């Protein structure tokens, strides 16, 4: 069976923007609870071009930058990296560090760096970058969400009311049925029937989520 092409990139960008508080609540609770959600937050994608204007990341990595307000009244920045194509990247942790310090250097505000690993390698879990030389040590530790880990508790995914449980199920099953279009159609049909709030139809309103994960696109 011919392997199907799926663009995992655009759905992540749009779903994160549409459900940003729920994204942090689902994957990064420690970050979620320090943000004042009664105040507006703002996505600033132009910041990414200024952090690394010559980068050619393509469709393998999704980056989002959001300006938020903390509960203590301070302004902070949330930097999100989503590794979507499953290719091992030896420079991933270094990139996390580089973006973190460049964003801090530009704005002199605290930066929360987060990573979602949507790849297929169970052992690849970059979560820190550091080096030391001549008594000087530089280090960054950042939380990760490994999507493969959620597959072990599929029942919890089905019972969750957070829209990102649907995103995780869609992502995992899309990869698992990459060579089997009939199986892919069946799980997509079952996915949209799962009762929850907000519904899969709400996610379906996001164009690129529909293109990648809608039952009509199998």
C-alpha positions in Angstrom: 0.0 0.0 0.0 1.3 3.4 -0.9 2.3 5.6 2.0 0.1 8.7 2.3 1.4 12.2 2.7 0.1 14.2 5.6 1.0 17.7 6.4 1.3 17.6 10.2 2.7 21.2 10.4 -0.2 23.6 9.7 -2.8 21.9 11.9 -0.5 22.3 14.9 0.1 25.9 14.3 -3.6 26.8 14.0 -4.8 24.5 16.8 -2.3 25.9 19.2 -3.4 29.5 18.4 -7.1 28.6 18.6 -6.9 26.7 21.9 -3.7 28.1 23.5 -4.8 28.0 27.2 -6.1 24.4 26.7 -2.8 23.5 25.0 -0.8 24.5 28.1 -3.3 23.0 30.5 -3.1 19.7 28.7 0.7 19.4 28.0 2.4 21.9 30.4 0.4 22.4 33.6 3.2 24.1 35.4 3.3 26.8 32.8 -0.5 27.1 32.6 -1.0 27.8 36.3 1.4 30.7 36.5 -0.3 32.7 33.6 -3.0 35.2 34.3 -5.7 34.0 31.7 -8.0 36.9 32.5 -5.5 39.2 30.7 -5.0 39.1 26.9 -2.2 37.1 25.3 -0.7 37.7 21.9 1.1 35.6 19.3 4.1 37.3 17.7 5.3 35.1 14.9 7.4 37.9 13.4 9.6 37.4 16.5 10.7 34.1 15.1 12.1 35.6 12.0 14.1 38.0 14.1 15.4 35.3 16.3 16.8 33.3 13.5 16.1 35.1 10.1 18.3 32.8 8.1 16.9 29.5 9.3 15.2 27.1 6.8 13.2 25.0 9.2 10.6 24.0 6.6 7.8 21.7 7.6 9.7 19.7 10.2 9.5 22.1 13.1 6.6 24.3 14.3 7.5 27.3 16.4 5.1 29.7 18.2 5.9 32.7 20.4 3.3 34.2 22.7 3.4 37.2 25.0 1.6 36.5 28.2 1.0 38.0 31.7 1.9 36.1 34.8 -0.2 36.0 38.0 2.4 38.2 39.7 1.8 40.9 37.1 5.0 40.5 35.2 5.1 40.1 31.4 6.7 36.9 30.1 7.1 35.1 26.8 6.1 31.5 26.0 8.3 29.8 23.3 6.8 26.6 21.9 8.6 24.2 19.6 6.7 21.2 18.0 8.9 18.6 16.3 6.4 17.2 13.8 8.2 15.0 11.2 10.0 12.5 13.5 13.5 13.0 12.3 16.3 12.9 14.8 17.8 16.4 15.2 21.0 16.5 17.2 20.8 20.3 17.4 17.2 20.5 18.8 18.3 21.2 22.4 20.8 23.8 21.2 18.1 25.5 19.2 15.8 25.6 22.3 18.6 27.3 24.2 19.5 29.7 21.4 15.9 30.9 20.9 15.4 31.2 24.7 18.4 33.5 25.2 17.8 35.5 22.1 14.3 36.2 23.1 15.4 37.2 26.6 18.1 39.4 25.1 15.7 41.2 22.9 13.0 41.9 25.5 14.6 41.4 28.9 11.6 39.3 29.9 11.3 35.8 31.4 11.0 33.1 28.8 9.2 29.8 29.2 10.5 27.3 26.6 8.4 24.2 25.9 8.7 21.3 23.4 6.2 18.9 22.0 7.8 15.8 20.4 5.5 14.3 17.9 8.1 12.0 16.4 8.2 8.2 16.4 11.4 7.5 18.4 10.5 6.5 21.9 14.1 7.1 23.1 14.6 10.6 21.7 13.8 13.0 24.5 15.9 16.1 24.4 15.1 18.2 27.5 18.3 20.2 28.3 21.2 22.0 26.8 24.4 22.8 28.7 28.2 23.2 28.4 30.9 24.2 30.8 34.4 25.6 30.2 37.0 27.0 32.5 34.8 27.0 35.6 31.8 28.6 33.7 28.6 26.6 33.2 25.6 27.4 30.9 22.5 25.4 31.1 18.8 25.3 30.1 16.3 22.6 31.1 12.9 22.6 29.4 9.8 20.5 29.8 8.8 18.2 26.9 5.5 16.4 26.0 6.2 13.2 24.1 3.0 12.2 22.2 4.0 8.6 22.0 3.6 8.4 25.8 -0.1 9.2 25.5 -0.8 6.1 23.4 -0.4 3.8 26.4 -3.5 5.3 28.0 -5.9 5.5 25.1 -8.9 5.3 27.4 -7.9 8.5 29.1 -7.6 10.2 25.7 -11.1 9.2 24.8 -12.5 10.4 28.1 -10.7 13.8 28.3 -12.7 16.9 27.5 -9.6 18.8 26.4 -9.5 19.3 22.7 -5.9 18.4 22.6 -6.7 14.8 23.5 -8.4 14.7 20.0 -5.4 16.3 18.4 -3.1 13.6 20.0 -5.4 10.8 19.0 -5.6 12.2 15.4 -1.9 12.5 15.2 -1.1 9.1 16.6 -3.7 7.3 14.4 -2.7 9.2 11.3 0.8 8.0 11.7 -0.2 4.4 12.6 -2.5 4.1 9.5 -0.1 5.8 7.1 -0.1 2.8 4.8 -3.7 1.8 5.3 -6.3 4.3 4.0 -9.3 2.0 4.9 -8.2 1.8 8.5 -7.5 5.5 8.6 -11.1 6.3 7.4 -12.6 4.0 10.0 -10.8 5.6 13.0 -11.5 9.1 11.6 -15.2 8.3 11.5 -15.1 6.9 15.1 -13.1 10.0 16.2 -15.8 12.5 15.2 -18.4 10.5 17.0 -16.7 10.8 20.4 -18.9 13.0 22.6 -17.0 15.7 24.4 -16.8 19.5 24.8 -15.5 21.2 22.8 -16.5 18.8 20.1 -14.4 17.5 17.2 -16.6 19.6 15.0 -15.1 22.7 16.7 -11.7 21.5 15.8 -13.0 20.8 12.3 -13.6 24.5 11.8 -9.9 25.0 11.6 -9.1 24.6 7.9 -5.8 22.7 8.1 -7.0 20.4 10.9 -9.8 19.4 8.6 -7.5 18.9 5.6 -5.2 16.6 7.6 -7.6 14.8 9.9 -11.2 15.0 8.5 -12.8 11.7 7.5 -13.5 13.1 4.0 -9.7 13.5 3.5 -8.5 9.9 3.7 
